[in-house]
Amino acid sequence: MRHPETIHAQFWTLAACQEGLVSIAQCAAAGISKHAVLRLVRSGAWARITRGVYDTNPVSVRDRACDDYHGHVRRRAAWIGLLAYPDGAATGGCALALLGVGGLPSELAPEVSRPARMDAGLRPGTVLRRYGTFPVVQCHGRDVATLVHALAQGLLTLPRDHAVAAICDALRQDRICAADLGRIRGLIRGRRGVVAVRPWLELVPGRDAPPAETFTRLSLIDHGVPPDGQQIVFRSGDKFLGRVDFAWMLADGRYVVVEIDGREFHSGDEMLADDAKRQNGLVATDRVIVLRFPAPRDSSDGDIGSQVADRLHHLGWVPGAHIGPAVHLDG
């Protein structure tokens, strides 16, 4: 039996690139026999994920401690699919995870498209897609759908919130441009489910920053209170008071603003102190009402839209106003 400590270092380097996963073919190439793999699984050193795919990390996925835990879980799902199907290409959410796009669900189903027969050797726990041919990029020697194609595939397969957030995140990172939205629209044309998801593209051109802001904006839209402005700078005279995530203008000249908190986006004592100073400066003007919410995981998390809608209706807010990029409270 090949004990883990006797396996060549290059094998562990390969496993690390694949989120700790290896295929039976890679084991054989490293001189680890099927019987040795079976004994490693029986001893608890490795775990069998699906046919021909093994996890070399003995720690349960939910108990793993790593800085990018959710990213690890998503990329791990992508590698399960790629290792299960040597001729497959990562698609949809799995491709986006490998490409470093944010806004994805915390968990993904292993998903690939392959040129071989769809029903040939289906691996339990994986999803095969029928996409025909599409351009790919390489990720550690494996095929991954290019970004625009992956976003189009994700639009058809991901929940609305995450599909929209992924596209917004790619725009925020300047990895796609507005013209690419037209390409995405063309790629989904004629696909199953396109009628339902096509309107989601109209939800994309927001000026969102992190995905949590996309989820918040969708919740606000769903509850009938789309923001009058987003990423608005507030000033008093020559003094900068702060930039807020969302804002609404009231008939009496006051403003309601919503700020999204969360350690993923505002971390450390220095940032928290800066947030408090900014809020105090806004509130001190007596013209700004500040509402703060934890960063949501999707549009329903935290019931943000409902709470903001109740507050705005109570304050007599009327839809239709537009707030420019900057507000001067002394004007």
Protein Blocks (a to p, Z undefined) as FASTA:
>chain_A
ZZfklpcfklmmmmmmnnopacfklmmmnopafklmmmmmmnomaccfbghiacfbfbdf
klpccfklmlmmmmmmmmmmmmmmmmbccehjllmmmnopghiafbdcdddddfbdfkgo
paehiacddebjaddddeehiacddfklmmmmmmmmmcfklmmmmmmmmmmnopacfklm
mmmmmmmgopahklmmmmmmmmmmpccfbfklmmmmmmmmmnopacfbehiacdehjbcf
bdcfbdcddfkopacddddedfklmgcjklmmmmmmmmmmmmmnopaccddddddfbfkn
oplmmmmmmmmmmnopaehiacdfbdcfkZZ
